[in-house]
Amino acid sequence: MMTNMHARWAMVLLAGLLISCGPQASTLPDFTALVEDNHDAVVNISTLQRVERGSGSGQRVPEFFRHFFEGMEDQFDVPPRDAESQGSGFIISREGYILTNYHVVRNADRILVRLQDRRELEAELVGQDEQSDLALLRIDAGDLPVVKIGSSRNLRVGEWVLAIGAPFGFESTVTAGIVSAVGRSLPNENYVPFIQTDVAINPGNSGGPLFNLKGEVVGINSQIVSRSGGFMGLSFAIPIDMAMDVVKQLRETGRVARGWLGVLIQDVDRDLAESFGLDKPSGALVAQVMPDSPAAEGGLEAGDVVLTFNGETINRSSQLPHVVGRVPPGSTAEAVVMRNGERVTLKVPVGELPENGATPDGRQSPTPEVKSDPLGLSVEPLNDAERESLGLDHGVRITEVRSGPASRAGIRRGDILRTLNNMTVDDPAALQEIIETLPRNAWVPALVQRGESPRFLALRVESD
């Protein structure tokens, strides 16, 4: 009797567990309908690049050994060949426009698009933009399926997303994951606020769409961070809002124009925040303003901390290029900066990002040293030739760094000290006068030039 009672209670408990687990399991997304509705609009892209006949001695023999093979070049000649690459893309209009990555079609002599119905069509390159890693193609075909374009502005961390592409040539491969971060900046990628996900992306996925659960494209899968060359849980997509702005410009003009200020910036750490009168690290610290640039015209100065630009809050320096790049060249934007402990509002004209830029370089000429013991360093004046070559009208060169405030701040031998506590360092004598006015046991900013890059460092002089 007791055994039957126990069995009944076990059945009741099991039924309760199944009921309680049911709703949780049902909250997991079902991607099948999303895939069925959109996979026909995702295409496989292959490219051919003709590699001309070249000398094997020039391609395979290091420069140091080439003189040993003089007169034997013909033996190393290789025949011309076709270099192939593969990627993904997706159809954004019934007129045959296809969006993919720039690096998928870079330097291609021929671009082939393979549709899901097995048709292979040669594509025309409408335009490309290396800065955003985007390319716009067009094929001559009718009755094409298209994706639904969404918005990346409302993406939330933790939201489910799905990718369709052709990793390693395996067409119509579907992978899913969540949004890991938004507005992510990557090294050497100043103008793309990437969407970071943990969706499995591999070679061949590049240029494919990233969908939200509504079946809308919210990004273009672009790159991964990996030590092995394969997926390691970090993949990055270009936001679709930015991509469609690029598409619009490529269709209308064949090129992309971006906003530009002409400043060099750096992040603000805790010590610099205190030295500039900020209650916490935030904003983009202007390390240098280019001569005759829009920033110079608008009144921006080295030492300003940009807190907002064009109505958008700047929490980190990496955000400022994204925000400025979206502002149409030729317009004027409002900037709120922290200057000498006070908030200042500026009207700054926005220029167009130049395609190429140059930074002057210079070398040191031996001149007498002047020691600055309160900071623990020695300095020497810049001569006229150095000032001209570096484009500076002030500053002293650091010739020695000893134990002390300068060393703790990260100042190095060879740096050029340009300002200290927001005061211009014209020569060694001026530096000594500034040092005498420095507050003790408080952080002050020091602007140094290291090679071609200006940088602020936080320096603290302790009481004697």
C-alpha positions in Angstrom: 0.0 0.0 0.0 2.8 2.3 0.9 4.6 1.5 -2.3 1.6 2.5 -4.4 1.3 5.7 -2.5 4.9 6.5 -3.1 4.5 5.8 -6.8 1.5 8.1 -7.0 3.4 10.9 -5.3 6.3 10.4 -7.7 4.0 10.7 -10.6 2.5 13.9 -9.2 6.0 15.4 -8.6 7.1 14.5 -12.1 4.0 16.0 -13.7 4.6 19.2 -11.7 8.2 19.3 -12.9 7.2 18.9 -16.5 4.6 21.6 -16.2 7.0 24.0 -14.6 9.7 23.3 -17.2 7.4 23.6 -20.2 7.0 27.5 -20.3 10.8 27.9 -19.9 11.6 25.6 -22.7 9.0 27.3 -24.9 10.8 30.7 -24.5 13.8 29.4 -26.5 13.6 30.8 -30.1 12.6 28.8 -33.0 14.6 29.9 -36.1 13.0 27.7 -38.7 10.5 30.2 -40.1 13.1 33.0 -40.1 15.5 30.8 -42.1 12.8 29.7 -44.6 11.7 33.3 -45.2 15.3 34.6 -45.8 17.8 32.0 -47.0 16.8 32.5 -50.7 18.0 36.2 -50.5 21.5 35.2 -49.2 24.0 34.5 -52.0 27.5 33.0 -52.3 30.1 35.3 -53.9 33.3 34.0 -55.5 36.0 36.2 -57.1 38.8 35.7 -59.5 41.9 37.8 -59.6 44.4 37.4 -62.4 48.0 37.2 -61.1 50.3 38.2 -63.9 53.5 36.3 -64.8 56.1 37.2 -62.3 59.6 36.2 -61.4 59.9 33.5 -58.8 63.2 35.0 -57.8 61.4 38.2 -57.0 58.6 36.5 -55.2 60.3 33.6 -53.3 63.9 34.6 -52.8 64.6 37.1 -50.0 66.1 40.4 -51.0 69.4 39.7 -49.2 70.1 36.6 -51.4 69.0 37.9 -54.8 72.5 38.8 -56.0 73.4 35.1 -55.7 70.8 34.4 -58.4 71.6 37.1 -60.9 71.3 35.8 -64.5 69.1 32.9 -63.4 65.7 34.7 -63.1 64.1 32.8 -66.0 64.5 29.6 -64.0 62.3 31.0 -61.3 59.6 32.4 -63.6 56.1 31.2 -62.8 53.1 31.2 -65.2 50.1 33.5 -64.7 47.3 32.1 -62.5 43.9 32.9 -61.1 43.6 33.7 -57.4 40.2 32.8 -56.0 38.3 33.9 -52.9 34.8 33.3 -51.5 32.4 35.1 -49.3 28.7 35.8 -48.8 26.3 38.6 -49.6 22.6 39.4 -49.6 20.1 40.9 -52.0 18.7 44.3 -50.8 16.5 45.3 -53.8 14.6 43.6 -56.6 16.8 45.6 -59.0 19.6 43.2 -58.2 21.6 45.2 -55.7 23.7 43.0 -53.4 25.6 44.1 -50.2 28.8 42.4 -49.2 32.2 43.2 -47.6 34.9 45.2 -49.4 37.5 42.6 -48.5 35.5 39.9 -50.2 35.7 41.6 -53.7 38.9 43.6 -53.2 41.1 43.7 -56.4 38.8 41.2 -58.1 38.9 41.0 -61.9 35.7 39.0 -62.0 32.9 38.6 -59.4 30.4 35.7 -59.6 27.2 35.5 -57.6 25.6 32.2 -57.0 21.9 32.3 -56.1 20.0 29.6 -54.1 18.2 28.4 -57.3 21.7 27.5 -58.6 22.0 30.3 -61.1 25.5 31.9 -61.4 25.6 35.4 -62.6 28.5 37.8 -63.1 28.2 40.9 -60.9 29.0 44.6 -61.6 30.9 46.4 -58.8 28.8 49.5 -58.3 31.0 51.0 -55.6 33.2 50.1 -52.6 34.3 51.7 -49.4 37.4 50.4 -47.6 36.9 52.5 -44.5 33.6 50.6 -43.6 34.6 47.4 -45.4 31.5 47.5 -47.6 30.9 46.9 -51.3 27.8 47.2 -53.4 27.2 44.8 -56.3 24.5 44.5 -59.0 23.4 41.5 -61.0 21.1 41.5 -64.1 18.3 39.3 -63.0 14.5 39.5 -62.3 12.1 38.2 -59.7 14.7 38.2 -56.9 14.0 37.5 -53.3 15.1 40.3 -50.9 15.8 40.7 -47.2 14.0 43.0 -44.9 16.2 45.8 -43.7 15.9 46.5 -40.0 17.7 48.9 -37.6 20.7 48.3 -35.4 20.0 51.3 -33.2 17.7 49.4 -30.9 19.8 46.2 -30.6 20.3 45.2 -27.0 23.1 43.1 -25.4 21.8 39.6 -24.9 19.4 39.7 -27.8 19.2 36.6 -30.1 20.7 37.0 -33.6 21.2 34.6 -36.5 23.7 34.5 -39.4 23.3 32.9 -42.8 26.3 32.4 -45.0 28.8 30.1 -46.7 31.6 29.3 -44.3 34.4 27.4 -46.0 32.1 27.3 -49.1 29.3 25.4 -47.3 26.3 27.3 -48.7 23.2 28.3 -46.7 24.8 27.5 -43.3 22.9 28.9 -40.4 24.4 29.8 -37.0 22.9 31.6 -34.0 23.9 33.4 -30.8 23.4 36.5 -28.9 24.6 40.1 -29.1 27.7 40.4 -26.8 28.3 44.1 -27.1 27.4 47.1 -29.3 29.4 50.1 -30.4 32.6 48.1 -30.2 35.8 49.7 -31.5 38.5 47.6 -33.0 42.2 48.5 -33.6 42.6 50.4 -36.9 38.8 50.6 -37.4 38.0 54.2 -36.5 34.7 54.6 -38.3 32.8 51.5 -37.6 31.0 50.9 -34.2 30.8 47.1 -34.5 28.2 44.8 -33.2 29.9 42.0 -31.2 28.2 38.6 -31.1 29.1 35.0 -30.2 27.5 33.8 -33.5 29.8 31.2 -35.1 31.5 33.0 -38.1 34.2 31.5 -40.2 36.0 32.3 -43.5 33.2 32.5 -46.2 30.7 34.1 -43.8 32.1 37.6 -44.6 29.5 39.8 -46.1 26.5 37.7 -45.0 23.5 39.1 -43.1 23.0 39.1 -39.4 19.2 38.8 -38.5 17.2 39.6 -35.4 14.3 37.5 -34.3 11.9 39.6 -36.5 13.7 38.4 -39.6 15.3 41.9 -40.2 18.9 42.4 -41.2 20.6 44.3 -38.4 24.2 43.8 -39.4 26.8 42.5 -42.0 29.1 39.9 -40.7 32.6 41.2 -41.2 35.4 39.8 -39.1 36.4 37.7 -36.2 39.1 37.8 -33.5 41.0 34.5 -33.4 44.3 33.0 -32.5 43.7 29.9 -34.7 42.1 31.5 -37.8 38.8 29.9 -36.9 35.9 30.9 -34.7 36.7 31.5 -31.0 33.5 33.1 -29.8 34.2 36.7 -31.0 32.6 37.9 -34.2 31.9 41.4 -35.4 29.2 42.8 -37.7 28.8 46.2 -39.3 25.6 48.0 -38.1 23.0 48.0 -40.9 22.1 51.7 -40.3 25.6 52.7 -41.1 25.8 50.3 -44.1 22.6 51.6 -45.7 24.0 55.1 -45.5 27.1 53.9 -47.3 24.8 52.1 -49.9 22.9 55.4 -50.5 26.1 57.3 -51.2 27.5 54.6 -53.4 24.4 54.5 -55.5 24.2 58.2 -55.8 27.8 59.3 -56.2 29.9 56.1 -56.3 31.9 57.2 -53.2 31.4 57.9 -49.5 32.0 61.2 -47.8 32.5 61.3 -44.0 32.7 64.0 -41.4 36.2 65.1 -40.2 37.5 67.5 -37.6 41.3 67.2 -37.9 42.2 66.3 -34.3 44.2 63.6 -32.6 42.5 62.2 -29.5 43.1 59.9 -26.6 41.1 58.3 -23.8 40.7 59.7 -20.4 41.9 57.6 -17.4 41.2 58.3 -13.7 44.3 60.4 -13.2 43.7 62.5 -16.3 40.0 63.0 -15.3 41.1 64.4 -12.0 43.7 66.7 -13.6 41.1 68.1 -16.0 38.4 68.6 -13.3 36.1 65.7 -14.3 34.3 63.7 -11.7 34.9 60.4 -13.6 36.8 59.3 -16.7 34.8 60.2 -19.8 35.0 62.1 -23.1 37.6 62.3 -25.8 40.8 64.2 -24.9 42.1 66.4 -27.7 45.8 65.8 -27.9 46.5 67.9 -31.1 44.5 70.1 -33.4 45.7 70.1 -37.0 46.5 73.5 -38.5 43.9 75.0 -40.8 41.5 72.1 -39.9 37.7 72.4 -39.2 38.5 71.8 -35.5 40.9 74.8 -35.5 38.3 77.0 -37.2 35.7 75.9 -34.6 37.9 76.8 -31.7 38.9 73.4 -30.4 42.1 73.4 -28.5 44.6 70.8 -27.3 43.6 69.9 -23.7 39.8 70.1 -24.4 37.9 67.1 -23.3 34.9 66.6 -25.7 31.9 65.5 -23.6 29.2 65.7 -26.3 29.2 66.2 -30.0 26.2 66.8 -32.3 23.9 65.9 -29.3 25.6 62.6 -28.6 27.4 61.8 -25.3 31.0 60.8 -25.7 31.9 58.3 -23.0 35.1 57.0 -24.6 37.4 58.6 -27.1 36.7 55.8 -29.6 33.1 57.0 -29.9 34.1 60.4 -31.3 35.2 59.3 -34.8 32.0 57.3 -35.2 29.9 60.3 -34.3 31.8 62.8 -36.4 32.0 60.4 -39.4 28.1 60.3 -39.5 27.8 64.1 -39.7 27.5 65.4 -43.3 30.6 67.3 -44.4 29.9 71.0 -44.7 27.5 71.1 -41.8 28.1 72.6 -38.3 27.9 70.6 -35.1 27.7 71.7 -31.4 30.4 70.4 -29.1 30.5 70.6 -25.4 34.0 70.5 -24.0 35.7 70.7 -20.6 38.3 73.4 -20.7 40.3 74.5 -17.7 37.6 73.0 -15.4 34.7 74.7 -17.1 32.2 73.5 -19.7 32.4 75.4 -22.9 30.0 75.1 -25.9 31.4 75.4 -29.4 30.0 75.6 -32.9 32.4 73.4 -34.9 32.3 73.1 -38.7 32.7 69.6 -40.0 34.9 69.0 -43.0 35.3 65.9 -45.2 37.6 63.1 -44.2 40.7 63.3 -46.6 41.7 60.1 -48.4 45.3 60.5 -47.4 47.1 62.4 -44.7 50.8 63.1 -43.8 52.5 63.7 -40.5 55.9 65.5 -40.4 58.9 63.8 -38.9 62.1 65.2 -37.4 65.3 64.3 -35.7 67.0 65.6 -32.6 70.1 67.9 -32.8 72.4 68.0 -29.9 71.9 71.1 -27.7 72.7 72.0 -24.1 70.7 70.1 -21.4 68.8 71.7 -18.6 68.0 69.7 -15.5 64.5 69.9 -13.9 65.0 68.1 -10.5 61.4 68.6 -9.1 60.1 66.5 -12.0 63.1 64.2 -12.3 64.1 65.0 -15.9 66.5 66.9 -18.1 65.4 68.9 -21.1 66.9 70.8 -24.0 65.4 73.5 -26.3 64.2 72.7 -29.8 66.1 74.4 -32.6 64.3 76.2 -35.5 64.8 73.4 -37.9 63.2 70.9 -35.5 60.2 73.2 -34.8 59.6 73.6 -38.5 59.9 69.9 -39.3 57.6 68.9 -36.4 55.2 71.7 -37.1 55.5 73.0 -33.5 56.0 76.5 -32.3 56.9 75.5 -28.7 58.2 72.6 -26.6 61.3 71.1 -25.1 62.9 67.7 -25.7 63.3 65.3 -22.8 67.0 64.1 -22.8 66.9 62.2 -19.5 64.3 60.8 -17.1 65.2 60.0 -13.5 63.2 58.6 -10.7 60.4 61.1 -9.9 57.0 62.5 -11.0 57.9 62.4 -14.7 59.0 58.8 -14.7 55.9 57.7 -12.8 53.7 59.6 -15.3 55.2 57.6 -18.2 57.3 60.4 -19.7 60.2 59.0 -21.7 63.5 60.2 -23.1 63.0 61.7 -26.5 59.5 62.9 -25.8 58.8 66.6 -26.5 57.1 68.3 -23.5 54.6 70.8 -25.1 52.4 71.9 -22.2 52.3 71.4 -18.5 49.2 72.1 -16.4 47.7 73.6 -19.6 50.5 76.1 -19.8 52.7 76.3 -22.9 56.3 75.2 -22.5 58.3 77.5 -24.8 61.8 76.7 -23.5 63.6 75.3 -20.4 63.3 78.6 -18.6 59.5 78.6 -19.1 59.3 75.1 -17.8 61.1 76.0 -14.6 58.6 78.9 -14.0 55.7 76.6 -14.6 57.1 74.0 -12.2 57.2 76.6 -9.4 53.5 77.2 -9.8 52.4 73.5 -9.8 50.1 72.5 -7.0 51.5 69.8 -4.7 49.7 66.5 -4.2 47.4 67.1 -7.1 47.2 65.7 -10.7 48.1 68.0 -13.6 48.0 67.2 -17.3 51.2 67.1 -19.4 51.1 67.1 -23.2 54.0 65.3 -24.8 54.8 64.5 -28.4 56.2 61.0 -28.9 57.2 60.6 -32.5 54.2 61.7 -34.6 51.7 61.2 -31.8 50.8 63.8 -29.2 49.5 62.4 -25.9 48.4 63.7 -22.5 49.8 62.1 -19.3 48.8 62.8 -15.7 51.6 64.0 -13.5 51.6 64.4 -9.8 54.2 66.5 -7.8 54.2 65.5 -4.2 55.0 68.0 -1.4 58.5 68.3 -0.2 
